[in-house]
Amino acid sequence: MASAEENSKADIAALAKGGRTNVFGFLLRLAARIPFLFIAGRYYGPEALGRFAYAILVVEFVAQLATLGLRRGLAELLSREDKPPAHVVADGLLVGIFASAIGAALLIAVPQVMFPNSGINDMDRFLPLVIFTIVITDIALAALAYRFDIASTVRARAIVEPWTISIGALLFALPFMPFYSLRDGLILSYILSMLAAMMAALWPLWRSYGLPWGWKPHPGTLVTMARRNMPLAAADAIEWGSRRLDLAILGLFASPAIVGIYYVAQQVASLPQKLKTSFDPILGPVITRNVKDRNYAAIAKQVGQVGFWIIAAQAGIALALGIPGEAVMGLVGPEFVGGTGALAFLLAAEVAAATAVVSEAALVYIARHRNLLISLGMLGIQAALSLALILAVDHLPIRENMRGLFQAAAVACALMLALGIASIVKSYFLSSLLGAPIRVLRWPLLWAIMAASMLGIVVVALPPAYEWAELALGVPMILGIYCWIIWKKGFGEDDRILFRRAEKAR
């Protein structure tokens, strides 16, 4: 049998392989997301974008609930169940489809929840049907990730989905397609992208697991699966909701145009978020095996290792996108530049949240109910901070046309503070449960941030005529000096395997 040290090295190697794939996927997603934001901003405008953003917010929240925590819970089921893996996956898909039907029916019956500030077209009412595609895709990709197939997630989420919505948004903006309103173009593009992503997930699922021959669904098994995953589903919904609560609260106080501007900032800032959430399927199988073996020291090491990788990557991306923030937002359209303040807070929030996310990856298997209570408390703190800061904006001596932009920055600041608190609480809680420290932060990270920031100050000091240089030259230079310091001073031998391909079997 393999020793604990050999297993630990194998786990780190598996996490590193997933990390390499995820970084590549991030670059692909970045390349595809920017065209969509450019097209949406230039052709549809902030008001139509805000309407689209709020509708998708509601639909994806219901889809998150309908997944019933199986994005992470499926790994535990596959590692424990004695029946064929294809049957376990089939059970999970069926449970998700039933939950999707309930959620879709509720939204179809009350479509005003999705479009509170605008009229409803006949086509709008049936947008919730896309919930089925989201849930099926998430469960299928979770099953593939259990077998360390992250390439399928990258293909579906970083290539097929974003490029489909970008191309669709451009086509539906063309004037020779008169059978729908322009405001529906973004929603139609979204539906197409979800359908395409589902097909890109189901094909490798079939090749990996095959058809569930001999499978017979049992109501008792399905109910047990759903009930057992309720804490996971709630934790996922809370974590997801914490990233959307800001938009939901802002929509209650600001105009659709401000919501559209904030949505663009949120989309840019959420790009590095994919780096950490895509580690969940890889961390799941590794952590569940070590929980079963009671190898808590290994869990602490893995959480700390992945946490450092994620924070190091996200901090670099946040600096590269945040320092020339005006130029980044200006790419979408001149009216979006006012969202630069919100973008800066949102990028900082992604860095602050990294420790909480990787800690939760272990807590959901060790103390799922207490983790849920902590997450609920953090959500309450975020809501309270958001409302307090928005109300504080009303007392600032600012022009009325700037008030909405200050409110957008306020909810982003509240998110950053709440996620920072969550990281501190969850990392200390996990450390006490494991009896081992969670080491995520390292001094070279601070050195790299300081060096990149000083270079960034020089870059943004260029005259307005050279704003193009902020993006074409400034972003690579900021990333370059940051990565050089992290590589030379921050990475040890265990970290360097993130960039080293496994040796081929001889």
LINBEL-V88019 format. One record per residue. N is the residue number from 1. RES is the residue in three letters. SS is DSSP state (alpha for helix, beta for strand, coil for the rest). PHI is phi as a letter, one per 20 degrees, with the letter a starting at -180 (* if undefined). OMEGA is omega in whole degrees, -180 to 180 (999 if undefined). Layout:
BEGIN
n:res:ss:phi:omega
N:RES:SS:PHI:OMEGA
N:RES:SS:PHI:OMEGA
END
This chain:
BEGIN
n:res:ss:phi:omega
1:MET:coil:*:-180
2:ALA:coil:f:179
3:SER:coil:f:179
4:ALA:alpha:f:180
5:GLU:alpha:f:179
6:GLU:alpha:f:178
7:ASN:alpha:f:179
8:SER:alpha:f:178
9:LYS:alpha:f:179
10:ALA:alpha:f:179
11:ASP:alpha:f:179
12:ILE:alpha:f:179
13:ALA:alpha:f:178
14:ALA:alpha:f:178
15:LEU:alpha:f:179
16:ALA:alpha:f:178
17:LYS:alpha:f:176
18:GLY:alpha:f:179
19:GLY:alpha:f:178
20:ARG:alpha:f:-179
21:THR:alpha:f:-178
22:ASN:alpha:f:177
23:VAL:alpha:f:177
24:PHE:alpha:f:179
25:GLY:alpha:f:177
26:PHE:alpha:f:-180
27:LEU:alpha:f:177
28:LEU:alpha:f:-180
29:ARG:alpha:f:178
30:LEU:alpha:f:-179
31:ALA:alpha:f:-178
32:ALA:alpha:e:-176
33:ARG:alpha:f:-179
34:ILE:alpha:f:177
35:PRO:alpha:g:180
36:PHE:alpha:f:-180
37:LEU:alpha:f:178
38:PHE:alpha:f:-179
39:ILE:alpha:f:-179
40:ALA:alpha:f:-179
41:GLY:alpha:f:-175
42:ARG:alpha:f:-174
43:TYR:alpha:e:-174
44:TYR:alpha:d:178
45:GLY:alpha:n:-175
46:PRO:alpha:f:-178
47:GLU:alpha:f:177
48:ALA:alpha:f:179
49:LEU:alpha:f:178
50:GLY:alpha:f:177
51:ARG:alpha:f:178
52:PHE:alpha:f:-176
53:ALA:alpha:f:-178
54:TYR:alpha:f:179
55:ALA:alpha:f:180
56:ILE:alpha:f:177
57:LEU:alpha:g:-178
58:VAL:alpha:f:-178
59:VAL:alpha:f:-177
60:GLU:alpha:f:175
61:PHE:alpha:f:177
62:VAL:alpha:f:178
63:ALA:alpha:f:178
64:GLN:alpha:f:177
65:LEU:alpha:f:-176
66:ALA:alpha:f:177
67:THR:coil:f:175
68:LEU:coil:l:176
69:GLY:coil:m:-175
70:LEU:alpha:f:174
71:ARG:alpha:f:177
72:ARG:alpha:d:-176
73:GLY:alpha:f:-178
74:LEU:alpha:f:179
75:ALA:alpha:f:179
76:GLU:alpha:f:180
77:LEU:alpha:f:-180
78:LEU:alpha:f:-179
79:SER:alpha:e:-176
80:ARG:alpha:d:-175
81:GLU:coil:f:179
82:ASP:coil:e:-177
83:LYS:coil:f:-177
84:PRO:coil:g:-179
85:PRO:alpha:g:-180
86:ALA:alpha:f:179
87:HIS:alpha:f:178
88:VAL:alpha:f:179
89:VAL:alpha:f:179
90:ALA:alpha:f:176
91:ASP:alpha:f:-180
92:GLY:alpha:f:179
93:LEU:alpha:f:-179
94:LEU:alpha:f:177
95:VAL:alpha:f:179
96:GLY:alpha:f:179
97:ILE:alpha:f:178
98:PHE:alpha:f:180
99:ALA:alpha:f:178
100:SER:alpha:f:180
101:ALA:alpha:f:179
102:ILE:alpha:f:-179
103:GLY:alpha:f:-180
104:ALA:alpha:f:-180
105:ALA:alpha:f:-180
106:LEU:alpha:f:-179
107:LEU:alpha:f:177
108:ILE:alpha:f:180
109:ALA:alpha:f:-178
110:VAL:coil:c:-176
111:PRO:alpha:f:180
112:GLN:alpha:f:178
113:VAL:alpha:f:-179
114:MET:coil:e:-176
115:PHE:coil:c:-175
116:PRO:coil:f:-174
117:ASN:coil:d:-179
118:SER:coil:b:179
119:GLY:coil:f:-177
120:ILE:coil:d:174
121:ASN:coil:e:178
122:ASP:coil:g:-178
123:MET:coil:f:-178
124:ASP:alpha:f:-175
125:ARG:alpha:g:-175
126:PHE:alpha:e:175
127:LEU:alpha:g:-179
128:PRO:alpha:g:177
129:LEU:alpha:f:180
130:VAL:alpha:f:178
131:ILE:alpha:g:180
132:PHE:alpha:g:-177
133:THR:alpha:f:-179
134:ILE:alpha:f:-177
135:VAL:alpha:f:180
136:ILE:alpha:f:180
137:THR:alpha:f:-179
138:ASP:alpha:f:-178
139:ILE:alpha:f:179
140:ALA:alpha:f:-180
141:LEU:alpha:f:176
142:ALA:alpha:f:178
143:ALA:alpha:f:179
144:LEU:alpha:f:179
145:ALA:alpha:f:178
146:TYR:alpha:f:176
147:ARG:coil:e:176
148:PHE:coil:m:175
149:ASP:coil:e:179
150:ILE:coil:e:-180
151:ALA:alpha:g:179
152:SER:alpha:f:177
153:THR:alpha:f:178
154:VAL:alpha:f:-178
155:ARG:alpha:f:-177
156:ALA:alpha:f:-172
157:ARG:alpha:e:-175
158:ALA:alpha:d:179
159:ILE:alpha:d:-173
160:VAL:alpha:f:-175
161:GLU:alpha:f:-176
162:PRO:alpha:f:180
163:TRP:alpha:f:177
164:THR:alpha:f:-179
165:ILE:alpha:f:178
166:SER:alpha:f:-180
167:ILE:alpha:f:179
168:GLY:alpha:f:-180
169:ALA:alpha:f:178
170:LEU:alpha:f:-178
171:LEU:alpha:f:-178
172:PHE:alpha:f:177
173:ALA:coil:e:-178
174:LEU:coil:f:-173
175:PRO:coil:f:-176
176:PHE:coil:e:176
177:MET:coil:d:-167
178:PRO:coil:e:-172
179:PHE:coil:e:179
180:TYR:coil:b:177
181:SER:coil:f:-179
182:LEU:alpha:g:-178
183:ARG:alpha:f:179
184:ASP:alpha:e:-175
185:GLY:alpha:f:-180
186:LEU:alpha:f:180
187:ILE:alpha:f:178
188:LEU:alpha:f:178
189:SER:alpha:f:180
190:TYR:alpha:f:179
191:ILE:alpha:f:179
192:LEU:alpha:f:-177
193:SER:alpha:f:179
194:MET:alpha:f:177
195:LEU:alpha:f:-180
196:ALA:alpha:f:179
197:ALA:alpha:f:179
198:MET:alpha:f:179
199:MET:alpha:f:179
200:ALA:alpha:f:178
201:ALA:alpha:e:-176
202:LEU:alpha:f:-179
203:TRP:alpha:f:177
204:PRO:alpha:f:176
205:LEU:alpha:f:179
206:TRP:alpha:f:-179
207:ARG:alpha:f:-177
208:SER:alpha:e:-174
209:TYR:alpha:d:-176
210:GLY:coil:m:177
211:LEU:coil:f:-178
212:PRO:coil:f:-179
213:TRP:coil:f:179
214:GLY:coil:n:-178
215:TRP:coil:f:175
216:LYS:coil:c:-179
217:PRO:coil:f:178
218:HIS:coil:d:-178
219:PRO:alpha:g:-180
220:GLY:alpha:f:179
221:THR:alpha:f:-179
222:LEU:alpha:f:179
223:VAL:alpha:f:179
224:THR:alpha:f:179
225:MET:alpha:f:-179
226:ALA:alpha:f:-178
227:ARG:alpha:f:-179
228:ARG:alpha:f:-177
229:ASN:coil:e:-180
230:MET:alpha:g:177
231:PRO:alpha:g:176
232:LEU:alpha:f:180
233:ALA:alpha:f:179
234:ALA:alpha:f:179
235:ALA:alpha:f:178
236:ASP:alpha:f:-179
237:ALA:alpha:f:179
238:ILE:alpha:f:179
239:GLU:alpha:f:178
240:TRP:alpha:f:-178
241:GLY:alpha:f:179
242:SER:alpha:f:178
243:ARG:coil:e:-180
244:ARG:coil:c:-179
245:LEU:alpha:g:179
246:ASP:alpha:f:180
247:LEU:alpha:f:-180
248:ALA:alpha:f:180
249:ILE:alpha:f:179
250:LEU:alpha:g:-180
251:GLY:alpha:f:179
252:LEU:alpha:e:-175
253:PHE:alpha:d:-172
254:ALA:coil:d:-180
255:SER:coil:f:176
256:PRO:alpha:g:180
257:ALA:alpha:f:178
258:ILE:alpha:f:176
259:VAL:alpha:f:178
260:GLY:alpha:f:178
261:ILE:alpha:f:180
262:TYR:alpha:f:179
263:TYR:alpha:f:178
264:VAL:alpha:f:178
265:ALA:alpha:f:180
266:GLN:alpha:f:180
267:GLN:alpha:f:177
268:VAL:alpha:f:-178
269:ALA:alpha:f:-177
270:SER:alpha:f:178
271:LEU:alpha:g:177
272:PRO:alpha:f:178
273:GLN:alpha:f:-179
274:LYS:alpha:f:179
275:LEU:alpha:f:-176
276:LYS:alpha:e:-179
277:THR:alpha:f:180
278:SER:coil:f:173
279:PHE:coil:f:-177
280:ASP:alpha:g:-179
281:PRO:alpha:f:179
282:ILE:alpha:f:179
283:LEU:alpha:f:-177
284:GLY:alpha:g:-180
285:PRO:alpha:f:-179
286:VAL:alpha:f:-178
287:ILE:alpha:f:-178
288:THR:alpha:f:178
289:ARG:alpha:f:180
290:ASN:alpha:f:174
291:VAL:alpha:f:179
292:LYS:alpha:f:180
293:ASP:coil:e:-177
294:ARG:coil:l:179
295:ASN:coil:e:-173
296:TYR:alpha:f:178
297:ALA:alpha:f:178
298:ALA:alpha:f:179
299:ILE:alpha:f:179
300:ALA:alpha:g:-180
301:LYS:alpha:f:-178
302:GLN:alpha:f:178
303:VAL:alpha:f:179
304:GLY:alpha:f:-179
305:GLN:alpha:f:-180
306:VAL:alpha:f:178
307:GLY:alpha:g:178
308:PHE:alpha:f:178
309:TRP:alpha:g:-176
310:ILE:alpha:f:-179
311:ILE:alpha:f:180
312:ALA:alpha:f:-180
313:ALA:alpha:f:-176
314:GLN:alpha:f:179
315:ALA:alpha:f:178
316:GLY:alpha:f:179
317:ILE:alpha:f:180
318:ALA:alpha:f:178
319:LEU:alpha:f:-176
320:ALA:alpha:f:-180
321:LEU:alpha:e:-174
322:GLY:alpha:e:-178
323:ILE:coil:f:173
324:PRO:coil:e:-173
325:GLY:alpha:f:-180
326:GLU:alpha:f:179
327:ALA:alpha:f:179
328:VAL:alpha:f:180
329:MET:alpha:f:179
330:GLY:alpha:f:176
331:LEU:alpha:f:-178
332:VAL:alpha:f:-180
333:GLY:coil:r:-177
334:PRO:alpha:f:-179
335:GLU:alpha:f:-179
336:PHE:alpha:e:-178
337:VAL:alpha:f:-180
338:GLY:alpha:f:179
339:GLY:alpha:e:-177
340:THR:alpha:f:179
341:GLY:alpha:f:177
342:ALA:alpha:f:180
343:LEU:alpha:f:-179
344:ALA:alpha:f:179
345:PHE:alpha:f:-178
346:LEU:alpha:f:177
347:LEU:alpha:f:176
348:ALA:alpha:f:179
349:ALA:alpha:f:179
350:GLU:alpha:f:177
351:VAL:alpha:f:-179
352:ALA:alpha:f:-174
353:ALA:alpha:e:-171
354:ALA:alpha:g:-178
355:THR:alpha:f:179
356:ALA:alpha:f:-176
357:VAL:alpha:f:-179
358:VAL:alpha:f:176
359:SER:alpha:f:180
360:GLU:alpha:f:178
361:ALA:alpha:g:176
362:ALA:alpha:e:-177
363:LEU:alpha:f:-178
364:VAL:alpha:f:177
365:TYR:alpha:d:-175
366:ILE:alpha:d:-177
367:ALA:coil:b:-171
368:ARG:alpha:f:-177
369:HIS:alpha:f:178
370:ARG:alpha:f:175
371:ASN:alpha:f:179
372:LEU:alpha:f:179
373:LEU:alpha:f:177
374:ILE:alpha:f:-179
375:SER:alpha:f:178
376:LEU:alpha:f:178
377:GLY:alpha:f:179
378:MET:alpha:f:178
379:LEU:alpha:f:177
380:GLY:alpha:f:178
381:ILE:alpha:f:180
382:GLN:alpha:f:-180
383:ALA:alpha:f:-179
384:ALA:alpha:f:179
385:LEU:alpha:f:-180
386:SER:alpha:f:-179
387:LEU:alpha:f:-179
388:ALA:alpha:f:-178
389:LEU:alpha:f:177
390:ILE:alpha:f:178
391:LEU:alpha:f:178
392:ALA:alpha:f:179
393:VAL:alpha:f:-179
394:ASP:coil:f:-178
395:HIS:coil:e:179
396:LEU:coil:e:179
397:PRO:coil:e:-178
398:ILE:coil:c:178
399:ARG:coil:f:-175
400:GLU:alpha:f:-179
401:ASN:alpha:f:177
402:MET:alpha:e:-174
403:ARG:alpha:f:-179
404:GLY:alpha:f:179
405:LEU:alpha:f:176
406:PHE:alpha:f:176
407:GLN:alpha:f:177
408:ALA:alpha:f:178
409:ALA:alpha:f:-179
410:ALA:alpha:f:-179
411:VAL:alpha:f:177
412:ALA:alpha:f:177
413:CYS:alpha:f:178
414:ALA:alpha:f:178
415:LEU:alpha:f:-180
416:MET:alpha:g:-179
417:LEU:alpha:f:-178
418:ALA:alpha:f:-180
419:LEU:alpha:f:175
420:GLY:alpha:f:177
421:ILE:alpha:f:180
422:ALA:alpha:f:180
423:SER:alpha:f:-180
424:ILE:alpha:f:-176
425:VAL:alpha:f:-175
426:LYS:alpha:f:179
427:SER:alpha:f:178
428:TYR:alpha:f:179
429:PHE:alpha:f:179
430:LEU:alpha:f:179
431:SER:alpha:f:179
432:SER:alpha:f:179
433:LEU:alpha:f:-177
434:LEU:alpha:e:-176
435:GLY:coil:m:-179
436:ALA:coil:b:-179
437:PRO:coil:f:175
438:ILE:coil:d:-177
439:ARG:coil:e:-178
440:VAL:coil:d:-176
441:LEU:coil:e:177
442:ARG:coil:c:-176
443:TRP:alpha:g:-180
444:PRO:alpha:g:177
445:LEU:alpha:f:178
446:LEU:alpha:f:179
447:TRP:alpha:f:-179
448:ALA:alpha:f:179
449:ILE:alpha:f:-180
450:MET:alpha:f:-179
451:ALA:alpha:f:180
452:ALA:alpha:f:180
453:SER:alpha:f:179
454:MET:alpha:f:177
455:LEU:alpha:f:179
456:GLY:alpha:f:178
457:ILE:alpha:f:178
458:VAL:alpha:f:-177
459:VAL:alpha:f:-177
460:VAL:alpha:f:177
461:ALA:coil:f:179
462:LEU:coil:f:178
463:PRO:coil:f:-179
464:PRO:alpha:g:-179
465:ALA:alpha:f:-178
466:TYR:alpha:d:-179
467:GLU:alpha:f:179
468:TRP:alpha:g:-179
469:ALA:alpha:f:177
470:GLU:alpha:g:-179
471:LEU:alpha:e:-174
472:ALA:alpha:f:-178
473:LEU:alpha:d:-175
474:GLY:alpha:f:-178
475:VAL:alpha:f:178
476:PRO:alpha:f:-179
477:MET:alpha:f:179
478:ILE:alpha:f:178
479:LEU:alpha:f:-177
480:GLY:alpha:f:-178
481:ILE:alpha:f:179
482:TYR:alpha:f:-178
483:CYS:alpha:f:-179
484:TRP:alpha:f:-179
485:ILE:alpha:f:179
486:ILE:alpha:f:-178
487:TRP:alpha:f:-175
488:LYS:alpha:f:-171
489:LYS:alpha:d:-172
490:GLY:alpha:e:-175
491:PHE:coil:e:170
492:GLY:coil:e:-177
493:GLU:alpha:f:179
494:ASP:alpha:f:-180
495:ASP:alpha:f:-174
496:ARG:alpha:f:178
497:ILE:alpha:f:175
498:LEU:alpha:f:-177
499:PHE:alpha:d:-178
500:ARG:coil:d:178
501:ARG:coil:f:178
502:ALA:coil:f:180
503:GLU:coil:f:179
504:LYS:coil:f:178
505:ALA:coil:f:-178
506:ARG:coil:e:999
END
